[in-house]
């Protein structure tokens, strides 16, 4: 099968590396996506184990069109009974850039009609469209005259792990948090500090990595479980094999926040994820923290965007720089923020930078190497 893994901007290479480790073949990077090949076992495995994918689409048909009616006629000839039946609800999501269609909704309607008419001709009844909670999600992509029709094997987006019952203000997407951890170079061999943890997303994702806990373990359902070709025994084997690899963390995740409300939220999410023994959680002002060792990593998600008052924000970023410089020598710190002016107040020179998006906010993810003693001595 040709499978398209959707991801966030800036995480394409991270996801490609992750899929390579999982044994996927013919991997190619696209815009916010990674394309690869695999069988049914591969599909189940990546849904259950991949940390930086939003969803996995399985291509079922590719063709060219010369008119609007071409889309309907060629879609009508797809063997839809292989994947669903007339009793299943379905929806169509469409991304269209073609001279044949003024908007994506019209193209989606043509595909919906083809699916419905296929079953009306075969079974004498049409499946119902359900846009809120469909059993089958069909993805339509049209670029000029090229059409790709896929099935969404994930269903509910994969960033919705299932452990987070509550969230604070502007929570990080779980896929973004996992991607940041991989980009940082943290390999679960050193302790990690998350000093502005909010509802705990970075800390939980770090603990899942350090314990090798599959992110799909908390999910109640995947889209492929509604398909006609779903193999329950195969998925049970895949999930049980993955769960057997869960281990005890060799490091501690130090999570804290100045807000007691945020820490209470994080505590509940950490408990829901079953990784309480891997995370040390406290109410604390970052300026009072000190390194608990000679080496380690920090990943900091300070206020930015609508969360930040300008003057107060500059003071916070200046405090972050001072605390890093004086209290965490020998460590590596990463900061994500969309406020470039505030980042200047950190007062440290970043050694690496990635462009990422937190929702609609374009962010910089910056690395700071915190040397023992002077900068020159540290480099030498």
Phi, psi and omega in degrees: 000144170272125184237135178248118178263120178272142179213183179273154177303132178095350182251010183300312181292323177300314180294320178300318178296319180296317180293326176297318178296326180281358174093014179288155185243162174054046186283130178222137182269136176233187180286113181057029182202159173228130182253137180204177177240155179182171178261190183298321178297318177300316181299315179296318184295313183292325176297323185277331191245336184289134184263340188244020176254142175274325180191163178236120181255131178258118180289125178250342179199139173229135179200171177254153178234152176242358181197172177298317183294334177302319180299314180296310186295318182285330176289328179295335183272357177288141179279081185293337179295343178292335187246332186208177174221180187292344180274350182273142172275153181212164173217163178235126171253136188229138170237115190230130172222086188209145179292344182280344185228131179285330178208159186293332181298324179292319178295319178298321180296320178297319179291320177301316179297321180295317179295313181298317181290328176304311183284331176294321178290324184275315189245354179082007177210155183257141173290152181274145174273132178225109184275345183267319182213066183285150175282324180240126177249118180258131180252127180246126177232124178234122175238111187057250181252006181266128181244133173234124178247127184227163172251136178278109184279349184268325183077244174301131183308144188289345176290341175276080186300317183117347180272336186273107179269335181223154180216154180267206181282131177048060180290150175287142169297136182299323178295319177296317180299315178296319179297320177298319179298316179293317180297328184292340184087002177293128185240023178063025175257346177234153177299152180237136177249128178240085193277352175229064197286343182055230180277005168094015186299313180298316182296316180295314181298323178295319180292325177295322178292314184292334178262000182058035179277124180297134180294338179280356184298331185267355183283142177271336183202155173234155182301322184295343180288348178263355182283154180295334182264017181297130180249097185297321180294319179295317180293322177299319179295316180297311183291321179293321177296318179295316181295330180293343180272359179294136185226173175281135180293138178268355181230169178248138173264117180264104182251138178204163176202150179288341181267122178293326178298315179297318181295323177295320176297313180299321181300317181292320179292323178296318178295318179298328180277352177070028184237029182302325182290345182263349187239128172262118189240130182213155168275120183200146171278130183305326183296343181264354184282152176226151180298141178254047183153172182280334182226155178167178181238147169234138171236120189242128178242079184283173177297142172198172183065223182289346181282350192239124166282136190303303184296315179298322181297317179299321178297319180296315182292324176296319177298319179301313180298316180296316181295317179299314185295318188264337188246351182227050178296144179084357182263168172245127180242141175236138179233134173250134179197151175262356184259095183293328179292318179295323181299331178297333182283353174297326174077014178237151181269121179289146179260349180203151182214137173235145174265126180224166174240128170255097190066235179268357183274124175281121187241158168253137177246109193246139177258136175235123177268119186259104189273152170286125180075216184284161178299318181295317180295322180297317181294321181290000000 
